[in-house]
Amino acid sequence: MIPALSDDINALEDFLQQALPYEPSIAPHLLEAMRYVVGGGGKRLRPALVVATATSLGADRDIALAPAAAVEFLHSYSLVHDDLPAMDDDALRRGRPTCHLAFDEATAILVGDAFQALAFELIASAPQLDEASRLQMTALLADAAGWRNMVAGQALDIKETGKQDLDIETLNGLHAAKTGALFRTSVQFGCIAAGHRDDDSFVSLSRFGDAIGLAYQITDDILDVVGTTDSLGKPAGSDARQKKTTYPALIGLDESRRAAYRLYEESMDTLSHLKLAESSLASLVEKIIDRSH
């Protein structure tokens, strides 16, 4: 891993552990399950985007850690709920039994609820962010997580599973909501942490976040076809078994690879325009596209 990115990930891991609740609770098994989910590792791409965007724009890394952790906890909530029997009914996540199998279904539902609340608590109480930044981040995260985006995308994904008539525009919209919105918000959080709330950099990097989010999803669909369960940390080929419409299923593997690369080039063009082509953010973009899991 690139040294700057490695340092960022190490700092993020330390902050995530500190941000997890450890105090006495009336439900210690809930806290155990929360630590189980976060302790399973993961790519940490979304929080890394927060930090890399902020530092590439000249901010100190520490100011970005609380919003980065908030993004990761929000993402953790979505994974735990997506894995539930009523949703994707997955048995493996990050190479370990999913939360509802390691504990139970009710606990998994409550773990997701707790992570979502914790995400907003972290932003609201972040001491290094001013009031205007905390308010803007709260609104952006609520929008990304809510009925317009992540929840809507998951609802459409469930509704369309098993159908064969999904078109490319609908598939793009589904993943722009379910996956892309949190990537965009991660980049926006980094902008805000660096003092770019509504300027040209914020607008350009918001579009950059959309492109990277879609490129990530296309790559994820490709890896589900060509990867292995061991490398992915979750069952390979699960999309086909669940009869989901994916990019390879709709446009083929080769065209999917070309589509991901076009989005990568679009993203790098944006960074070049902003004079960030040699930044840690650019290095992270390459990591997102060129990955095996």
BATISE-792498 format. One line per field, with one value per atom (N, C-alpha, C): x, z, y; residue in one letter; atom name. Coordinates in steps of 0.05 Angstrom, whole numbers, padded with zeros to 5 digits. Layout:
<pts>
X c(X  ...);
Z c(Z  ...);
Y c(Y  ...);
code c(a  ...);
site c(CA  ...);
</pts>
This chain:
<pts>
X c(00017  00000  00018  00009  00023  00027  00051  00056  00036  00030  00011  -00016  -00025  -00051  -00050  -00027  -00024  -00025  -00012  -00014  -00042  -00057  -00085  -00102  -00098  -00114  -00108  -00083  -00075  -00088  -00087  -00100  -00130  -00142  -00171  -00178  -00162  -00168  -00166  -00146  -00144  -00168  -00176  -00199  -00225  -00229  -00253  -00255  -00232  -00232  -00239  -00228  -00234  -00263  -00274  -00302  -00323  -00315  -00334  -00341  -00366  -00373  -00361  -00349  -00338  -00349  -00364  -00373  -00394  -00398  -00418  -00445  -00459  -00485  -00504  -00530  -00550  -00552  -00538  -00538  -00510  -00493  -00465  -00462  -00482  -00480  -00483  -00497  -00500  -00473  -00459  -00432  -00413  -00415  -00398  -00403  -00428  -00434  -00425  -00426  -00416  -00386  -00372  -00343  -00336  -00353  -00348  -00350  -00369  -00373  -00349  -00342  -00320  -00293  -00291  -00266  -00261  -00280  -00277  -00260  -00250  -00234  -00250  -00240  -00253  -00234  -00242  -00224  -00222  -00242  -00243  -00240  -00250  -00247  -00262  -00286  -00302  -00289  -00282  -00269  -00242  -00228  -00202  -00206  -00229  -00235  -00239  -00252  -00255  -00228  -00210  -00184  -00167  -00166  -00149  -00158  -00184  -00194  -00186  -00190  -00183  -00153  -00137  -00108  -00097  -00109  -00101  -00108  -00128  -00136  -00122  -00103  -00087  -00095  -00115  -00124  -00107  -00107  -00094  -00111  -00098  -00113  -00132  -00124  -00139  -00167  -00170  -00196  -00216  -00205  -00222  -00230  -00218  -00222  -00250  -00262  -00289  -00309  -00310  -00328  -00322  -00297  -00290  -00301  -00298  -00309  -00340  -00352  -00381  -00390  -00375  -00381  -00378  -00357  -00352  -00374  -00382  -00404  -00430  -00436  -00460  -00458  -00435  -00431  -00434  -00424  -00427  -00456  -00471  -00500  -00513  -00506  -00518  -00510  -00485  -00477  -00491  -00493  -00506  -00535  -00549  -00577  -00580  -00562  -00563  -00559  -00544  -00538  -00561  -00581  -00603  -00619  -00631  -00647  -00669  -00680  -00701  -00690  -00664  -00651  -00636  -00609  -00593  -00588  -00593  -00590  -00562  -00541  -00514  -00502  -00485  -00474  -00446  -00432  -00404  -00401  -00385  -00378  -00349  -00332  -00304  -00291  -00299  -00288  -00298  -00318  -00329  -00359  -00371  -00401  -00413  -00434  -00447  -00459  -00465  -00473  -00497  -00516  -00541  -00536  -00514  -00507  -00488  -00470  -00452  -00466  -00488  -00504  -00533  -00550  -00577  -00590  -00612  -00624  -00632  -00645  -00654  -00630  -00609  -00585  -00573  -00573  -00562  -00578  -00604  -00621  -00614  -00611  -00605  -00576  -00558  -00530  -00531  -00546  -00548  -00560  -00581  -00593  -00573  -00558  -00538  -00516  -00507  -00486  -00496  -00520  -00531  -00532  -00542  -00543  -00515  -00497  -00469  -00456  -00462  -00451  -00459  -00484  -00493  -00483  -00481  -00470  -00441  -00425  -00397  -00395  -00411  -00411  -00420  -00442  -00453  -00434  -00417  -00400  -00371  -00365  -00336  -00325  -00306  -00296  -00280  -00268  -00251  -00267  -00293  -00309  -00326  -00329  -00346  -00376  -00393  -00421  -00432  -00423  -00433  -00425  -00400  -00391  -00406  -00411  -00427  -00455  -00467  -00494  -00495  -00476  -00476  -00470  -00452  -00446  -00470  -00484  -00508  -00529  -00533  -00553  -00544  -00519  -00509  -00510  -00503  -00503  -00532  -00550  -00578  -00589  -00582  -00591  -00580  -00554  -00541  -00553  -00560  -00570  -00599  -00614  -00643  -00659  -00683  -00703  -00696  -00679  -00671  -00649  -00632  -00607  -00604  -00589  -00583  -00608  -00627  -00651  -00667  -00669  -00683  -00669  -00643  -00628  -00631  -00631  -00635  -00664  -00683  -00711  -00714  -00702  -00704  -00689  -00666  -00651  -00667  -00681  -00697  -00721  -00733  -00756  -00749  -00725  -00718  -00703  -00695  -00681  -00698  -00686  -00701  -00713  -00714  -00726  -00704  -00712  -00693  -00695  -00712  -00717  -00705  -00686  -00674  -00656  -00659  -00642  -00618  -00599  -00574  -00579  -00598  -00604  -00614  -00632  -00643  -00622  -00605  -00583  -00564  -00557  -00540  -00553  -00579  -00593  -00594  -00598  -00599  -00572  -00550  -00524  -00514  -00523  -00517  -00529  -00552  -00566  -00555  -00554  -00546  -00517  -00499  -00470  -00458  -00464  -00450  -00455  -00478  -00484  -00465  -00458  -00440  -00411  -00403  -00377  -00377  -00398  -00399  -00398  -00413  -00413  -00386  -00372  -00345  -00327  -00327  -00311  -00320  -00346  -00356  -00348  -00348  -00338  -00309  -00293  -00265  -00262  -00279  -00279  -00286  -00307  -00317  -00296  -00284  -00263  -00240  -00235  -00213  -00222  -00247  -00257  -00269  -00274  -00286  -00316  -00333  -00361  -00379  -00375  -00393  -00379  -00353  -00338  -00335  -00319  -00315  -00303  -00285  -00273  -00294  -00312  -00333  -00351  -00358  -00376  -00361  -00337  -00322  -00316  -00309  -00303  -00328  -00351  -00376  -00382  -00378  -00381  -00360  -00336  -00315  -00324  -00336  -00346  -00367  -00385  -00405  -00391  -00372  -00358  -00343  -00329  -00314  -00333  -00356  -00375  -00386  -00392  -00402  -00380  -00355  -00333  -00328  -00331  -00328  -00348  -00374  -00395  -00391  -00383  -00378  -00356  -00334  -00312  -00321  -00338  -00349  -00365  -00381  -00396  -00377  -00356  -00337  -00323  -00315  -00301  -00320  -00346  -00364  -00364  -00358  -00357  -00329  -00308  -00281  -00266  -00275  -00261  -00269  -00255  -00261  -00272  -00285  -00295  -00273  -00250  -00228  -00218  -00215  -00205  -00225  -00251  -00272  -00280  -00277  -00286  -00316  -00329  -00358  -00363  -00386  -00389  -00387  -00369  -00366  -00390  -00399  -00421  -00448  -00449  -00475  -00495  -00485  -00504  -00519  -00505  -00519  -00538  -00530  -00547  -00573  -00570  -00593  -00609  -00599  -00611  -00613  -00591  -00590  -00580  -00590  -00580  -00554  -00532  -00507  -00496  -00475  -00463  -00453  -00438  -00429  -00453  -00474  -00498  -00512  -00511  -00526  -00510  -00484  -00468  -00443  -00438  -00415  -00391  -00372  -00349  -00331  -00326  -00308  -00318  -00343  -00355  -00356  -00360  -00360  -00333  -00312  -00284  -00280  -00289  -00285  -00300  -00324  -00340  -00327  -00316  -00301  -00277  -00263  -00239  -00246  -00268  -00276  -00282  -00295  -00301  -00275  -00256  -00230  -00216  -00217  -00204  -00218  -00245  -00260  -00252  -00249  -00241  -00214  -00195  -00168  -00166  -00183  -00184  -00193  -00212  -00221  -00199  -00184  -00162  -00140  -00135  -00115  -00123  -00148  -00159  -00155  -00158  -00155  -00127  -00108  -00080  -00076  -00091  -00089  -00080  -00069  -00062  -00040  -00024  -00003  -00009  -00034  -00043  -00048  -00052  -00060  -00087  -00104  -00131  -00129  -00110  -00106  -00096  -00079  -00069  -00091  -00110  -00133  -00151  -00155  -00171  -00160  -00134  -00122  -00127  -00126  -00130  -00159  -00178  -00206  -00212  -00199  -00204  -00187  -00162  -00144  -00143  -00163  -00165  -00175  -00170  -00178  -00201  -00210  -00232  -00247);
Z c(00000  00000  00000  -00013  -00014  00014  00022  00050  00061  00046  00057  00062  00044  00048  00071  00074  00096  00123  00124  00149  00154  00133  00137  00148  00136  00145  00174  00181  00209  00228  00221  00237  00239  00217  00217  00235  00233  00249  00279  00286  00314  00323  00305  00312  00314  00296  00297  00323  00332  00357  00381  00380  00401  00401  00377  00374  00381  00381  00388  00418  00425  00454  00470  00492  00510  00539  00544  00571  00580  00606  00615  00602  00595  00581  00592  00589  00596  00576  00553  00532  00523  00539  00531  00505  00500  00476  00451  00453  00430  00424  00444  00440  00429  00439  00429  00399  00391  00363  00346  00356  00342  00338  00358  00356  00337  00336  00318  00289  00283  00256  00247  00263  00256  00257  00275  00278  00255  00238  00215  00193  00197  00177  00155  00131  00108  00094  00070  00054  00065  00079  00090  00068  00045  00022  00027  00038  00041  00061  00085  00103  00093  00078  00067  00047  00032  00014  00029  00052  00068  00075  00086  00095  00071  00050  00027  00013  00012  00000  00017  00043  00061  00061  00063  00063  00036  00014  -00012  -00017  -00003  -00004  00017  00031  00050  00079  00086  00114  00130  00156  00173  00175  00176  00176  00200  00223  00247  00245  00231  00228  00212  00197  00179  00192  00215  00225  00236  00249  00260  00237  00217  00194  00179  00177  00164  00179  00206  00222  00219  00218  00215  00189  00167  00142  00144  00158  00160  00177  00198  00215  00200  00184  00167  00147  00135  00116  00131  00155  00170  00175  00182  00186  00161  00138  00113  00106  00112  00107  00124  00150  00169  00160  00153  00145  00118  00099  00072  00074  00094  00096  00108  00120  00134  00116  00127  00110  00094  00104  00090  00067  00066  00045  00026  00028  00010  00021  00047  00060  00055  00062  00058  00084  00080  00103  00110  00091  00096  00091  00107  00103  00113  00095  00103  00113  00102  00109  00135  00147  00172  00170  00188  00188  00191  00176  00178  00206  00213  00241  00250  00233  00242  00247  00235  00240  00264  00267  00289  00316  00314  00338  00333  00325  00317  00301  00289  00271  00285  00308  00322  00330  00340  00347  00323  00300  00276  00268  00270  00264  00282  00308  00328  00325  00316  00311  00288  00267  00245  00255  00271  00282  00299  00315  00332  00316  00295  00279  00265  00256  00242  00262  00286  00306  00314  00316  00324  00303  00278  00256  00259  00264  00267  00293  00314  00340  00336  00321  00316  00302  00282  00268  00286  00301  00317  00340  00349  00372  00364  00338  00329  00338  00357  00368  00348  00328  00309  00285  00285  00263  00274  00258  00267  00263  00273  00273  00244  00227  00199  00185  00191  00179  00189  00215  00226  00215  00212  00202  00173  00156  00128  00125  00141  00140  00149  00169  00178  00156  00142  00121  00098  00091  00069  00075  00100  00107  00109  00119  00120  00092  00073  00046  00033  00038  00026  00037  00063  00076  00073  00065  00067  00042  00041  00022  -00007  -00011  -00039  -00050  -00032  -00040  -00030  -00008  -00001  00004  00018  00024  -00002  -00019  -00044  -00062  -00063  -00080  -00072  -00045  -00035  -00041  -00038  -00044  -00073  -00091  -00120  -00126  -00113  -00117  -00110  -00087  -00079  -00098  -00106  -00124  -00151  -00161  -00188  -00189  -00165  -00165  -00177  -00196  -00209  -00235  -00241  -00266  -00287  -00312  -00334  -00352  -00344  -00362  -00352  -00334  -00324  -00345  -00351  -00371  -00358  -00374  -00363  -00348  -00357  -00343  -00315  -00313  -00286  -00268  -00280  -00265  -00255  -00272  -00263  -00240  -00243  -00222  -00196  -00198  -00174  -00159  -00173  -00159  -00152  -00167  -00160  -00132  -00127  -00101  -00080  -00085  -00065  -00057  -00077  -00072  -00076  -00098  -00105  -00086  -00074  -00056  -00033  -00021  00002  -00007  -00031  -00041  -00045  -00058  -00062  -00035  -00016  00010  00024  00021  00032  00022  -00005  -00017  -00008  -00006  00003  00032  00049  00076  00077  00060  00058  00050  00030  00021  00045  00059  00080  00103  00109  00130  00122  00096  00086  00081  00088  00085  00058  00041  00015  00017  00025  00030  00005  -00012  -00034  -00058  -00061  -00082  -00106  -00125  -00150  -00143  -00124  -00116  -00105  -00089  -00077  -00100  -00119  -00141  -00158  -00166  -00183  -00169  -00144  -00129  -00122  -00120  -00117  -00141  -00165  -00190  -00191  -00182  -00180  -00162  -00140  -00121  -00134  -00150  -00164  -00183  -00198  -00218  -00204  -00183  -00168  -00156  -00146  -00134  -00155  -00179  -00200  -00210  -00212  -00221  -00200  -00175  -00154  -00157  -00162  -00164  -00189  -00211  -00235  -00230  -00217  -00210  -00191  -00172  -00153  -00168  -00187  -00203  -00219  -00230  -00245  -00227  -00203  -00184  -00175  -00173  -00165  -00186  -00211  -00232  -00233  -00231  -00236  -00210  -00187  -00162  -00149  -00126  -00110  -00083  -00070  -00043  -00024  -00026  -00009  -00013  -00038  -00044  -00038  -00041  -00037  -00008  00007  00035  00037  00015  00014  -00009  -00010  -00031  -00060  -00075  -00103  -00119  -00139  -00155  -00142  -00120  -00106  -00122  -00138  -00154  -00174  -00187  -00206  -00192  -00169  -00154  -00145  -00138  -00129  -00152  -00176  -00201  -00201  -00192  -00193  -00221  -00230  -00255  -00248  -00260  -00256  -00282  -00281  -00306  -00324  -00314  -00332  -00344  -00328  -00339  -00360  -00357  -00376  -00401  -00397  -00419  -00425  -00409  -00413  -00397  -00393  -00377  -00390  -00416  -00430  -00430  -00436  -00436  -00408  -00388  -00360  -00353  -00361  -00355  -00369  -00394  -00408  -00394  -00384  -00371  -00345  -00330  -00305  -00312  -00333  -00340  -00350  -00364  -00373  -00348  -00328  -00304  -00289  -00290  -00277  -00292  -00318  -00333  -00328  -00326  -00320  -00293  -00274  -00246  -00246  -00260  -00261  -00275  -00296  -00310  -00290  -00273  -00253  -00234  -00225  -00207  -00220  -00245  -00260  -00262  -00268  -00270  -00244  -00222  -00195  -00185  -00202  -00195  -00171  -00172  -00151  -00163  -00187  -00201  -00186  -00170  -00155  -00126  -00119  -00091  -00081  -00054  -00043  -00052  -00059  -00069  -00096  -00113  -00139  -00134  -00115  -00109  -00100  -00084  -00074  -00097  -00116  -00140  -00154  -00157  -00170  -00154  -00128  -00110  -00112  -00115  -00117  -00143  -00165  -00190  -00193  -00185  -00189  -00163  -00159  -00134  -00140  -00121  -00125  -00106  -00090  -00072  -00064);
Y c(-00024  00000  00025  00046  00071  00082  00091  00099  00118  00140  00159  00147  00129  00116  00096  00083  00064  00079  00102  00118  00127  00135  00144  00121  00097  00074  00067  00068  00062  00082  00107  00128  00124  00116  00110  00087  00066  00042  00049  00065  00073  00089  00108  00125  00109  00090  00074  00058  00047  00033  00051  00075  00094  00104  00105  00115  00095  00069  00048  00050  00045  00047  00023  00029  00009  00012  00034  00038  00018  00014  -00005  00001  -00020  -00017  -00037  -00031  -00051  -00074  -00070  -00091  -00096  -00109  -00114  -00131  -00148  -00165  -00148  -00125  -00107  -00095  -00085  -00074  -00094  -00119  -00140  -00145  -00144  -00148  -00125  -00100  -00077  -00079  -00087  -00090  -00113  -00134  -00156  -00146  -00130  -00121  -00103  -00084  -00066  -00080  -00099  -00114  -00133  -00137  -00155  -00143  -00119  -00106  -00094  -00096  -00084  -00065  -00056  -00039  -00011  -00002  00026  00047  00041  00059  00086  00084  00108  00127  00118  00136  00145  00128  00136  00159  00158  00180  00207  00205  00230  00241  00224  00234  00243  00227  00233  00259  00263  00288  00312  00309  00332  00338  00318  00323  00332  00322  00331  00361  00370  00398  00415  00403  00419  00418  00402  00401  00381  00384  00365  00339  00316  00291  00289  00299  00295  00307  00329  00342  00325  00306  00290  00263  00256  00229  00224  00243  00240  00236  00254  00249  00223  00216  00191  00167  00167  00146  00145  00168  00169  00155  00160  00147  00117  00108  00079  00066  00079  00068  00067  00088  00087  00065  00061  00039  00012  00009  -00015  -00022  -00002  -00006  -00017  -00006  -00015  -00044  -00051  -00079  -00099  -00093  -00111  -00115  -00094  -00096  -00110  -00104  -00116  -00147  -00156  -00184  -00200  -00187  -00200  -00219  -00239  -00258  -00244  -00222  -00208  -00192  -00188  -00172  -00191  -00191  -00208  -00236  -00240  -00266  -00278  -00262  -00271  -00283  -00303  -00318  -00309  -00296  -00287  -00258  -00245  -00217  -00213  -00204  -00200  -00226  -00249  -00274  -00287  -00275  -00285  -00287  -00303  -00304  -00276  -00271  -00245  -00242  -00217  -00210  -00226  -00230  -00244  -00274  -00285  -00313  -00315  -00296  -00296  -00291  -00275  -00269  -00279  -00261  -00269  -00247  -00252  -00233  -00207  -00209  -00186  -00168  -00181  -00166  -00151  -00165  -00152  -00127  -00129  -00106  -00083  -00089  -00068  -00057  -00074  -00065  -00044  -00050  -00031  -00004  -00006  00018  00034  00020  00033  00046  00033  00045  00071  00070  00094  00117  00113  00134  00144  00125  00132  00149  00144  00160  00190  00195  00222  00235  00218  00228  00238  00223  00231  00258  00262  00288  00310  00306  00327  00335  00317  00323  00326  00328  00330  00357  00357  00383  00399  00387  00402  00413  00409  00420  00443  00464  00486  00478  00495  00489  00486  00504  00504  00478  00469  00444  00420  00419  00397  00396  00419  00420  00410  00420  00412  00382  00371  00343  00326  00335  00321  00319  00341  00341  00323  00324  00308  00278  00271  00242  00232  00248  00240  00236  00253  00250  00225  00220  00196  00170  00170  00146  00141  00161  00160  00151  00161  00151  00158  00178  00185  00167  00157  00145  00116  00112  00084  00067  00077  00061  00057  00078  00075  00055  00057  00038  00009  00005  -00022  -00032  -00014  -00021  -00029  -00014  -00020  -00046  -00050  -00074  -00099  -00098  -00120  -00124  -00102  -00104  -00116  -00110  -00118  -00145  -00155  -00181  -00203  -00218  -00239  -00231  -00205  -00196  -00194  -00195  -00196  -00171  -00151  -00129  -00102  -00103  -00079  -00067  -00041  -00028  -00014  -00006  00005  00031  00048  00073  00068  00048  00041  00029  00012  00000  00022  00041  00063  00079  00084  00099  00084  00058  00041  00044  00041  00040  00069  00089  00116  00122  00111  00114  00096  00070  00051  00052  00057  00056  00084  00097  00121  00144  00146  00169  00171  00149  00150  00156  00147  00155  00185  00196  00225  00240  00230  00243  00242  00220  00217  00238  00243  00263  00291  00295  00321  00327  00306  00310  00319  00307  00316  00345  00353  00381  00399  00393  00410  00411  00389  00389  00407  00410  00427  00456  00462  00489  00495  00475  00479  00470  00488  00481  00482  00502  00506  00519  00515  00528  00509  00517  00501  00473  00473  00447  00428  00439  00422  00411  00427  00418  00397  00403  00385  00358  00359  00335  00319  00333  00318  00301  00312  00296  00274  00280  00260  00237  00243  00222  00205  00217  00201  00181  00191  00174  00151  00157  00136  00116  00125  00106  00087  00096  00079  00060  00071  00054  00032  00038  00018  -00004  00004  -00016  -00034  -00023  -00039  -00059  -00049  -00067  -00089  -00082  -00101  -00123  -00115  -00134  -00153  -00141  -00157  -00178  -00169  -00187  -00209  -00204  -00225  -00248  -00241  -00261  -00275  -00260  -00271  -00277  -00267  -00271  -00298  -00303  -00327  -00318  -00337  -00332  -00324  -00337  -00331  -00302  -00294  -00267  -00245  -00251  -00231  -00229  -00250  -00250  -00253  -00259  -00265  -00284  -00297  -00318  -00306  -00317  -00309  -00320  -00305  -00313  -00310  -00295  -00292  -00276  -00257  -00241  -00258  -00277  -00294  -00313  -00324  -00342  -00328  -00302  -00287  -00274  -00279  -00269  -00239  -00226  -00197  -00188  -00166  -00154  -00139  -00147  -00134  -00123  -00108  -00097  -00119  -00139  -00161  -00176  -00180  -00194  -00178  -00152  -00135  -00127  -00120  -00110  -00127  -00148  -00165  -00156  -00175  -00169  -00148  -00151  -00133  -00104  -00101  -00074  -00063  -00080  -00071  -00060  -00075  -00065  -00038  -00035  -00010  00012  00006  00027  00036  00017  00024  00041  00035  00050  00078  00081  00107  00125  00114  00129  00136  00117  00123  00146  00146  00168  00194  00193  00218  00229  00210  00219  00231  00219  00229  00256  00260  00285  00307  00301  00320  00328  00308  00313  00329  00323  00338  00368  00372  00400  00415  00401  00413  00412  00403  00401  00382  00360  00339  00312  00313  00288  00272  00285  00272  00269  00272  00272  00244  00241  00215  00208  00227  00221  00207  00216  00202  00174  00170  00143  00125  00136  00121  00113  00130  00124  00099  00098  00075  00050  00052  00029  00019  00038  00030  00014  00023  00009  -00016  -00015  -00038  -00054  -00070  -00086  -00114  -00132  -00160  -00168  -00149  -00156  -00130);
code c(m  m  m  i  i  i  p  p  p  a  a  a  l  l  l  s  s  s  d  d  d  d  d  d  i  i  i  n  n  n  a  a  a  l  l  l  e  e  e  d  d  d  f  f  f  l  l  l  q  q  q  q  q  q  a  a  a  l  l  l  p  p  p  y  y  y  e  e  e  p  p  p  s  s  s  i  i  i  a  a  a  p  p  p  h  h  h  l  l  l  l  l  l  e  e  e  a  a  a  m  m  m  r  r  r  y  y  y  v  v  v  v  v  v  g  g  g  g  g  g  g  g  g  g  g  g  k  k  k  r  r  r  l  l  l  r  r  r  p  p  p  a  a  a  l  l  l  v  v  v  v  v  v  a  a  a  t  t  t  a  a  a  t  t  t  s  s  s  l  l  l  g  g  g  a  a  a  d  d  d  r  r  r  d  d  d  i  i  i  a  a  a  l  l  l  a  a  a  p  p  p  a  a  a  a  a  a  a  a  a  v  v  v  e  e  e  f  f  f  l  l  l  h  h  h  s  s  s  y  y  y  s  s  s  l  l  l  v  v  v  h  h  h  d  d  d  d  d  d  l  l  l  p  p  p  a  a  a  m  m  m  d  d  d  d  d  d  d  d  d  a  a  a  l  l  l  r  r  r  r  r  r  g  g  g  r  r  r  p  p  p  t  t  t  c  c  c  h  h  h  l  l  l  a  a  a  f  f  f  d  d  d  e  e  e  a  a  a  t  t  t  a  a  a  i  i  i  l  l  l  v  v  v  g  g  g  d  d  d  a  a  a  f  f  f  q  q  q  a  a  a  l  l  l  a  a  a  f  f  f  e  e  e  l  l  l  i  i  i  a  a  a  s  s  s  a  a  a  p  p  p  q  q  q  l  l  l  d  d  d  e  e  e  a  a  a  s  s  s  r  r  r  l  l  l  q  q  q  m  m  m  t  t  t  a  a  a  l  l  l  l  l  l  a  a  a  d  d  d  a  a  a  a  a  a  g  g  g  w  w  w  r  r  r  n  n  n  m  m  m  v  v  v  a  a  a  g  g  g  q  q  q  a  a  a  l  l  l  d  d  d  i  i  i  k  k  k  e  e  e  t  t  t  g  g  g  k  k  k  q  q  q  d  d  d  l  l  l  d  d  d  i  i  i  e  e  e  t  t  t  l  l  l  n  n  n  g  g  g  l  l  l  h  h  h  a  a  a  a  a  a  k  k  k  t  t  t  g  g  g  a  a  a  l  l  l  f  f  f  r  r  r  t  t  t  s  s  s  v  v  v  q  q  q  f  f  f  g  g  g  c  c  c  i  i  i  a  a  a  a  a  a  g  g  g  h  h  h  r  r  r  d  d  d  d  d  d  d  d  d  s  s  s  f  f  f  v  v  v  s  s  s  l  l  l  s  s  s  r  r  r  f  f  f  g  g  g  d  d  d  a  a  a  i  i  i  g  g  g  l  l  l  a  a  a  y  y  y  q  q  q  i  i  i  t  t  t  d  d  d  d  d  d  i  i  i  l  l  l  d  d  d  v  v  v  v  v  v  g  g  g  t  t  t  t  t  t  d  d  d  s  s  s  l  l  l  g  g  g  k  k  k  p  p  p  a  a  a  g  g  g  s  s  s  d  d  d  a  a  a  r  r  r  q  q  q  k  k  k  k  k  k  t  t  t  t  t  t  y  y  y  p  p  p  a  a  a  l  l  l  i  i  i  g  g  g  l  l  l  d  d  d  e  e  e  s  s  s  r  r  r  r  r  r  a  a  a  a  a  a  y  y  y  r  r  r  l  l  l  y  y  y  e  e  e  e  e  e  s  s  s  m  m  m  d  d  d  t  t  t  l  l  l  s  s  s  h  h  h  l  l  l  k  k  k  l  l  l  a  a  a  e  e  e  s  s  s  s  s  s  l  l  l  a  a  a  s  s  s  l  l  l  v  v  v  e  e  e  k  k  k  i  i  i  i  i  i  d  d  d  r  r  r  s  s  s  h  h  h);
site c(N  CA  C  N  CA  C  N  CA  C  N  CA  C  N  CA  C  N  CA  C  N  CA  C  N  CA  C  N  CA  C  N  CA  C  N  CA  C  N  CA  C  N  CA  C  N  CA  C  N  CA  C  N  CA  C  N  CA  C  N  CA  C  N  CA  C  N  CA  C  N  CA  C  N  CA  C  N  CA  C  N  CA  C  N  CA  C  N  CA  C  N  CA  C  N  CA  C  N  CA  C  N  CA  C  N  CA  C  N  CA  C  N  CA  C  N  CA  C  N  CA  C  N  CA  C  N  CA  C  N  CA  C  N  CA  C  N  CA  C  N  CA  C  N  CA  C  N  CA  C  N  CA  C  N  CA  C  N  CA  C  N  CA  C  N  CA  C  N  CA  C  N  CA  C  N  CA  C  N  CA  C  N  CA  C  N  CA  C  N  CA  C  N  CA  C  N  CA  C  N  CA  C  N  CA  C  N  CA  C  N  CA  C  N  CA  C  N  CA  C  N  CA  C  N  CA  C  N  CA  C  N  CA  C  N  CA  C  N  CA  C  N  CA  C  N  CA  C  N  CA  C  N  CA  C  N  CA  C  N  CA  C  N  CA  C  N  CA  C  N  CA  C  N  CA  C  N  CA  C  N  CA  C  N  CA  C  N  CA  C  N  CA  C  N  CA  C  N  CA  C  N  CA  C  N  CA  C  N  CA  C  N  CA  C  N  CA  C  N  CA  C  N  CA  C  N  CA  C  N  CA  C  N  CA  C  N  CA  C  N  CA  C  N  CA  C  N  CA  C  N  CA  C  N  CA  C  N  CA  C  N  CA  C  N  CA  C  N  CA  C  N  CA  C  N  CA  C  N  CA  C  N  CA  C  N  CA  C  N  CA  C  N  CA  C  N  CA  C  N  CA  C  N  CA  C  N  CA  C  N  CA  C  N  CA  C  N  CA  C  N  CA  C  N  CA  C  N  CA  C  N  CA  C  N  CA  C  N  CA  C  N  CA  C  N  CA  C  N  CA  C  N  CA  C  N  CA  C  N  CA  C  N  CA  C  N  CA  C  N  CA  C  N  CA  C  N  CA  C  N  CA  C  N  CA  C  N  CA  C  N  CA  C  N  CA  C  N  CA  C  N  CA  C  N  CA  C  N  CA  C  N  CA  C  N  CA  C  N  CA  C  N  CA  C  N  CA  C  N  CA  C  N  CA  C  N  CA  C  N  CA  C  N  CA  C  N  CA  C  N  CA  C  N  CA  C  N  CA  C  N  CA  C  N  CA  C  N  CA  C  N  CA  C  N  CA  C  N  CA  C  N  CA  C  N  CA  C  N  CA  C  N  CA  C  N  CA  C  N  CA  C  N  CA  C  N  CA  C  N  CA  C  N  CA  C  N  CA  C  N  CA  C  N  CA  C  N  CA  C  N  CA  C  N  CA  C  N  CA  C  N  CA  C  N  CA  C  N  CA  C  N  CA  C  N  CA  C  N  CA  C  N  CA  C  N  CA  C  N  CA  C  N  CA  C  N  CA  C  N  CA  C  N  CA  C  N  CA  C  N  CA  C  N  CA  C  N  CA  C  N  CA  C  N  CA  C  N  CA  C  N  CA  C  N  CA  C  N  CA  C  N  CA  C  N  CA  C  N  CA  C  N  CA  C  N  CA  C  N  CA  C  N  CA  C  N  CA  C  N  CA  C  N  CA  C  N  CA  C  N  CA  C  N  CA  C  N  CA  C  N  CA  C  N  CA  C  N  CA  C  N  CA  C  N  CA  C  N  CA  C  N  CA  C  N  CA  C  N  CA  C  N  CA  C  N  CA  C  N  CA  C  N  CA  C  N  CA  C  N  CA  C  N  CA  C  N  CA  C  N  CA  C  N  CA  C  N  CA  C  N  CA  C  N  CA  C  N  CA  C  N  CA  C  N  CA  C  N  CA  C  N  CA  C  N  CA  C  N  CA  C  N  CA  C  N  CA  C  N  CA  C  N  CA  C  N  CA  C  N  CA  C  N  CA  C  N  CA  C  N  CA  C  N  CA  C  N  CA  C  N  CA  C  N  CA  C  N  CA  C  N  CA  C  N  CA  C  N  CA  C  N  CA  C  N  CA  C  N  CA  C  N  CA  C  N  CA  C  N  CA  C  N  CA  C  N  CA  C  N  CA  C  N  CA  C  N  CA  C  N  CA  C  N  CA  C  N  CA  C  N  CA  C  N  CA  C  N  CA  C  N  CA  C  N  CA  C  N  CA  C  N  CA  C  N  CA  C  N  CA  C  N  CA  C  N  CA  C  N  CA  C  N  CA  C);
</pts>
